[in-house]
Amino acid sequence: MKKILGILLSLLVLTSCNQNQNGGGDKNYSIGINQFAQHQSLNNCREGLIEGLKSEGIEEGKNLTIDYNNADADVSIANQIGQQLASGKNDLLVAIATPSAMATYNAAMDRDIPMVYTAITDPVEAKLANEDKSPTGNVTGTSDELPVEAQLKTIREILPEAKNLGILYTSSESSSVSTIKIYEKYAKDYGFNLVAQAVTQSSDIPMATDSILSKVDVITNILDNNVVNSLPLILDKANEKKVPVFGSEIEQVKLGCIAAEGIDYLELGKQTGIMAAKVLKGEIKASETKYEIFKNPNLYINKSTFEKLGIELTEELEQRAVESFE
């Protein structure tokens, strides 16, 4: 009898210890993150992701472990990170930006690990989704598809005389190529001649910027990681030539772009984090969930840039802006 009581007592102690370790019986989760570049837009996306997870009861330091990796805008490093994460024991893989998403998915597609992506303009072009938004595998996420027509309308409102609209983009980044096609479709409707100039790597950007500035009245920036990484350089060169540069989201306007009809990456990250939490908790399956598009673009303006370039900021435009920066 004493032996049986001893065994029961041991089991009770072991159960109590396990509960204390996992927060009273709640499951502990582990996710691996492959972030393509170290710039504020993608950092905001990651921070929002963590906030979204926390809002669903999954919090780093309590019941969540995060293996964070950054590829520093290097595709080969993104591929290495994808392979590393796919061979690990994470419950979920998260990819931030198109190159990292493609690398991670290719590494994990034959393994039973769900994946969630974010900050991808065109998941279909990236082979992560079908035309109906359904997943091509055990993968889902959120898209940062740009409100191109709203941007063109705002550029025309601010610069009624502008004719040549320039865009720098990376030829190997599928989301950038997809966005260029959208601009080609709508630019003429707003009276613009589109001048798109491709680069293959970051080191091409200084010369490409000089070239495009000699051909255009205005530049609009898209969500191209190489270009975003070089935005301070582009802005310096453009300001010297008095050529306004429009951004595609809030952080680019903070840096000095004149305005943007864009998205808030912190909010996009939160939306993604909530989706990721549902996958982790088994409420949805990545393999059965269509990707979501962030549909709440806002107008952001930089009043100092208006003043620096001598461009009129109308009262109507200033009132319409969700945020303005000095």
BELSULDA-V608300 format. One line per field, one symbol per residue. psi: psi as a letter, one per 40 degrees, with the letter a starting at -180 (. if undefined). A space follows every 50 residues. Layout:
BEGIN
psi=???
END
This chain:
BEGIN
psi=dddddddddddddddddddddfffeiiiihihhghdigiddddddddddd ddddeeehhhecfhhhghiheffhddddddddddddeafidihhhhiddd dddddddedeighiihiifhdgdddefeiideeiieaghaaiifhigddd ddddddddgdeidhhihhihdehddddddddddddedddefihhghhiid ideedddddddddeeidihhhafhdddddeddddddddddefhihiaeid dddddeidihgaihddddddddddddddddeedihdeehiiihhfgiihi ihddddddefhhhiddddddhdiii.
END
